[in-house]
Amino acid sequence: MCLKAIFQKTRRSANTLRVDWHDCAWSPAIVVQPPAAGDRNVTIKPLPTAPPFRHTGGRSNHPKTMKTNKKCGRWHGPGDEKPPGTDAARSGLPPVVTRRLTAFTLIELLVVIAIIAILAGMLLPVLSSAKTAAKKKQARLDEQGIVTAIQAYDQDYGRFPISKAEQNFAQQNDFTTGYIQNPQNGITWTPSSATYLSGTGFSFDNNSNVVAILMDSLAFANGTPTVNTNHQYNPKSVIYLTAKMSGWDPSQGGTPLPGVDNTGVYRDPWGNPYIITMNTSYNEQGVADLFYCQQTVSQNPPLPNAYVQSGFNGLFNPNSNAATQQQKDDYQYHGKVMVWSAGPNRVVDSGDPVTDSENKDNVLSWQ
């Protein structure tokens, strides 16, 4: 775009057009149009030289206009300095921009490092909580898989996946498996296992027999034969349970890994064996777990010198008039199977459920 100023002089008068441009962002080209061909009476006067322009803000001090122009500033007379970039702008070239290279000072770097450290300190607990929550979710999924597998096995065979020796040991009681008497094998029991693992009809074995039958395993990963040799307890060779093999060998020591280890023990994300209880008594009221059946663990509220039938975690004691301690320690879950884990702290406690917090992080399949 350009602005044309035509200066013509006729025989009678001179007509001139003066241009006073107020937009500094664009400098128009002013072109003088020559006279038409054949017109000899027209003479051309050159344009008056416009005074240089200087951006100072405020009013325009053009000698004739004196108009306010806050955007472009003032016209100044000859001799005044031109604003930087004026010639480049008038020629259509972009102005030259000079940048100064900067760098962080030591104080700025220390401030940035301190901010990063504070943010990291805030994020680490959140990440740790998220990781623990993810492991609990995985443990609950594993437990539900075990419950579903046992129920399917019971539906197909009309019995639970335990060996004859275990069934004879349980007699007419419910069967609990998965406990490890030695605390070094994965779980720290408080008090010691001998204190509350003395009830008749309960197994102190790990859960390897149940897992071998459900997975139709003939031998463990270490080569030891299982109770399911020749598919003795799974004649249909149905794989009811699919579990990850961890490859961890207890004989080599170290931290237990989640999954089924080389001895057939099914462990949770923290390396704890899953505790499995089945209603081998075929009591229609429910199934009683060796640990959660205790009054000191499940009674709600935990009254030291009184007895109530309601229990924590949806458990209930069917004995309305519990005269003996055995009747008081009979909190049950209305179902056939209970599977649970000692949780992140790998500790359980048969003491007061209010004052003792070791059981609060346990992961329960019936919750």
C-alpha positions in Angstrom: 0.0 0.0 0.0 1.3 3.5 -0.7 0.0 7.0 -0.4 0.3 9.2 -3.5 0.6 13.0 -3.2 0.1 14.8 -6.5 1.4 18.4 -6.9 0.1 20.2 -10.0 0.1 23.8 -11.0 -2.4 24.9 -13.5 -2.5 28.2 -15.3 -4.7 29.9 -12.8 -3.6 28.5 -9.4 -1.4 26.0 -7.6 -3.0 23.0 -5.9 -0.8 21.2 -3.4 -1.5 18.4 -1.0 0.5 18.2 2.2 0.8 14.9 3.9 1.0 14.8 7.7 1.5 11.1 8.6 0.8 10.0 12.2 1.3 6.2 12.2 4.9 5.2 13.0 4.3 1.6 12.3 4.2 2.2 8.6 6.1 4.8 6.5 4.3 5.3 3.2 6.0 6.0 -0.1 5.1 9.4 -1.5 5.2 9.5 -5.3 5.0 12.6 -7.5 2.8 11.9 -10.5 4.2 13.5 -13.7 2.0 15.7 -15.8 -0.1 14.2 -18.5 1.4 14.0 -22.0 0.9 17.1 -24.1 0.3 19.4 -21.2 3.1 22.0 -21.6 1.6 24.6 -19.3 2.1 22.4 -16.2 5.2 22.7 -14.1 6.2 20.5 -11.2 7.5 21.8 -7.9 9.5 19.4 -5.8 8.0 18.4 -2.5 9.2 20.3 0.5 11.7 18.3 2.6 9.9 16.9 5.7 11.7 17.5 8.9 13.1 14.4 10.6 10.9 12.5 13.0 11.7 11.6 16.5 9.6 9.5 18.9 9.5 11.4 22.2 5.9 10.9 23.2 3.4 13.7 23.9 2.4 16.2 21.3 3.4 16.6 17.7 5.3 19.9 17.2 5.0 20.0 13.5 5.3 23.7 12.7 1.9 23.7 11.1 -0.2 21.0 12.5 0.8 20.9 16.2 -1.7 18.1 16.7 -1.6 15.7 19.6 -0.2 12.4 18.7 0.5 10.1 21.7 1.4 7.2 19.5 3.9 8.7 17.2 5.4 11.6 19.2 6.6 14.8 17.7 8.2 16.2 14.6 11.4 17.9 15.2 13.4 20.2 13.1 16.7 19.6 11.3 19.6 18.6 13.4 17.6 16.5 15.8 18.5 12.8 16.2 16.5 10.2 14.4 14.9 7.5 16.5 16.7 4.1 16.2 15.3 2.0 13.4 13.6 4.9 11.6 15.5 4.5 8.4 15.0 0.7 8.5 11.3 1.1 9.0 11.1 3.6 6.1 13.0 1.3 3.9 10.8 -1.7 4.7 13.5 -3.7 6.6 12.9 -5.0 10.0 14.7 -3.2 12.8 17.8 -4.8 14.3 17.2 -6.1 17.8 20.1 -6.4 20.1 19.7 -9.0 22.9 21.9 -9.3 25.9 22.9 -12.8 26.9 21.9 -13.6 30.5 22.8 -16.5 32.9 21.5 -17.7 36.2 23.3 -16.5 39.3 24.3 -18.7 42.1 21.5 -17.5 44.3 18.9 -18.2 41.6 20.3 -21.7 41.1 20.1 -22.4 44.8 16.5 -21.1 44.9 15.5 -23.4 42.0 17.2 -26.4 43.7 15.4 -25.6 47.0 12.1 -25.5 45.2 12.7 -28.8 43.5 13.7 -30.4 46.8 10.5 -29.1 48.4 8.3 -30.4 45.6 10.1 -33.8 45.7 9.5 -34.0 49.4 5.8 -33.3 48.8 5.5 -35.8 46.0 7.3 -38.8 47.6 4.6 -39.5 50.2 2.0 -39.3 47.6 3.8 -41.7 45.3 4.4 -44.1 48.2 0.7 -44.0 49.1 -0.3 -44.6 45.5 2.1 -47.5 45.2 0.7 -49.1 48.4 -2.8 -48.6 47.2 -1.9 -50.3 43.9 -0.5 -53.3 45.8 -3.6 -53.6 48.0 -5.7 -53.6 44.8 -3.6 -56.3 43.3 -3.8 -58.4 46.5 -7.5 -58.1 46.6 -7.7 -59.2 42.9 -5.5 -62.2 43.8 -7.8 -63.1 46.7 -10.9 -62.9 44.6 -9.2 -65.2 42.1 -8.5 -67.7 44.8 -12.1 -67.5 46.2 -13.6 -68.0 42.7 -11.3 -70.9 42.0 -12.2 -72.7 45.2 -15.9 -72.2 44.7 -15.6 -73.6 41.1 -13.7 -76.6 42.4 -16.3 -77.2 45.1 -19.0 -77.0 42.5 -17.3 -79.6 40.2 -16.2 -82.1 42.9 -18.5 -81.4 45.8 -15.5 -80.9 48.2 -12.8 -78.4 48.9 -9.2 -78.6 47.4 -7.4 -80.0 50.4 -5.6 -83.3 50.9 -7.0 -86.3 52.8 -4.5 -85.7 55.6 -5.6 -82.1 56.0 -9.3 -83.1 55.9 -8.7 -85.7 58.6 -6.8 -83.1 60.6 -9.7 -80.6 60.3 -12.2 -83.3 61.3 -15.6 -81.4 61.6 -14.1 -77.9 61.8 -13.3 -75.3 59.2 -9.9 -75.5 57.7 -7.3 -72.7 57.7 -4.1 -72.9 55.7 -1.3 -70.5 54.9 0.1 -69.8 58.3 3.9 -70.0 58.8 5.0 -70.7 62.3 8.5 -69.3 61.8 8.3 -65.5 61.6 11.4 -65.5 59.4 9.4 -67.2 56.6 7.4 -64.2 55.8 5.1 -63.1 58.5 5.8 -61.7 62.0 3.0 -62.9 64.3 2.3 -61.0 67.5 1.9 -62.7 69.9 3.8 -65.9 68.8 2.0 -68.5 66.7 2.0 -71.0 69.6 -0.4 -68.7 71.5 -3.3 -68.8 69.2 -2.5 -71.5 66.6 -3.3 -74.3 69.0 -6.9 -74.9 68.2 -7.9 -78.4 67.1 -8.9 -78.8 63.5 -6.7 -76.1 62.0 -3.6 -76.5 59.8 -0.3 -74.9 60.4 0.7 -75.7 56.8 1.3 -73.2 54.1 -1.1 -72.8 51.2 1.0 -74.8 48.7 -1.4 -77.9 48.7 -4.5 -75.8 47.9 -2.6 -73.9 45.2 -1.2 -77.1 43.6 -4.7 -78.7 43.4 -6.3 -75.6 41.9 -3.4 -75.1 39.4 -3.3 -78.8 38.7 0.4 -78.9 39.4 2.1 -82.3 39.6 5.4 -80.9 40.9 6.6 -77.6 42.4 9.1 -75.5 40.5 12.0 -76.9 42.6 11.1 -80.4 41.4 9.3 -81.7 44.6 6.1 -83.7 43.8 2.9 -82.1 45.0 -0.1 -83.8 46.7 -1.7 -83.7 43.3 0.5 -86.4 41.8 -1.1 -88.2 38.9 -4.0 -85.6 39.1 -5.1 -87.3 42.3 -7.2 -84.3 43.5 -8.0 -82.9 40.1 -8.9 -85.8 37.9 -10.4 -83.5 35.3 -7.1 -81.6 35.0 -8.9 -78.3 35.1 -6.8 -75.3 35.8 -9.0 -73.3 38.2 -6.4 -70.8 39.3 -3.9 -69.0 37.2 -1.1 -67.3 39.2 2.2 -65.7 38.4 5.3 -67.8 39.1 7.8 -65.7 41.0 10.8 -68.0 40.8 11.8 -67.1 44.3 13.6 -69.9 46.2 13.1 -69.7 50.0 16.2 -71.9 50.6 18.3 -69.1 49.0 17.0 -66.5 51.4 16.4 -62.9 50.5 13.2 -60.9 50.2 10.1 -63.0 49.2 8.6 -62.1 45.8 4.9 -61.9 45.0 3.4 -64.9 43.2 3.9 -68.6 43.5 7.4 -69.4 44.7 9.5 -72.5 44.0 7.9 -74.4 46.9 4.3 -73.7 45.7 3.5 -71.0 48.3 1.2 -68.2 46.9 2.4 -64.9 48.2 0.9 -61.4 48.1 2.7 -58.2 46.7 4.6 -57.9 50.0 5.8 -61.5 50.1 3.2 -62.7 52.7 1.5 -66.1 52.1 -2.2 -65.7 51.5 -4.3 -67.1 54.3 -7.1 -69.4 53.1 -10.0 -70.7 55.2 -12.6 -73.1 53.8 -15.9 -74.2 55.2 -14.9 -77.8 55.5 -17.4 -78.2 58.4 -20.1 -77.4 56.0 -21.7 -75.2 58.5 -24.5 -73.2 56.8 -24.1 -70.3 59.2 -20.7 -69.5 57.8 -16.9 -70.1 57.9 -14.7 -69.3 60.8 -11.1 -68.2 60.1 -8.5 -69.3 62.7 -7.4 -65.7 63.3 -10.5 -63.6 62.7 -12.7 -66.0 64.7 -11.2 -64.6 68.0 -13.1 -62.3 70.2 -10.1 -60.1 70.8 -9.7 -59.6 67.1 -13.3 -59.3 65.7 -15.7 -58.3 68.5 -17.3 -54.9 67.9 -17.2 -53.0 70.2 -14.2 -54.6 71.9 -15.5 -54.8 75.5 -12.9 -56.5 77.7 -15.4 -57.8 80.2 -18.4 -58.3 78.0 -19.6 -60.2 75.0 -21.5 -59.0 71.9 -22.4 -60.9 68.8 -21.5 -58.2 66.3 -18.0 -58.2 64.8 -15.7 -56.1 62.7 -15.5 -56.5 58.9 -19.0 -57.9 58.6 -18.4 -60.9 60.9 -20.9 -62.3 63.3 -21.0 -64.7 66.2 -24.0 -67.0 66.1 -23.7 -67.9 69.8 -26.2 -65.7 71.7 -25.3 -67.1 75.1 -21.5 -67.7 74.9 -20.6 -69.3 78.1 -17.1 -70.6 77.2 -14.2 -68.9 75.5 -14.5 -71.3 72.6 -18.0 -70.1 72.0 -16.9 -66.5 72.3 -14.1 -67.1 69.7 -16.6 -68.1 67.0 -16.9 -65.0 64.8 -17.8 -66.1 61.3 -18.2 -64.9 57.7 -21.4 -65.8 56.0 -19.9 -67.7 53.1 -17.7 -70.6 52.1 -14.3 -69.1 51.7 -12.2 -66.4 53.4 -8.8 -65.3 52.0 -6.7 -62.5 53.5 -3.2 -61.1 53.7 -1.2 -59.5 56.6 -0.8 -56.4 54.4 2.1 -54.0 54.0 3.4 -54.2 57.5 3.4 -58.1 57.4 2.2 -58.1 61.0 -1.0 -59.3 62.7 -2.0 -59.0 66.3 -4.7 -60.9 68.3 -4.9 -58.1 70.9 -7.4 -55.3 71.3 -8.5 -54.2 67.8 -8.8 -50.6 68.9 -5.5 -50.1 70.6 -3.6 -52.4 68.2 -3.3 -51.1 64.7 -1.4 -54.1 63.1 -4.6 -55.5 61.6 -5.9 -52.3 60.1 -3.8 -52.7 56.9 -4.8 -56.3 56.4 -6.4 -57.0 53.0 -9.6 -59.1 53.2 -11.4 -60.8 50.4 -14.8 -60.4 52.1 -14.6 -56.6 52.4 
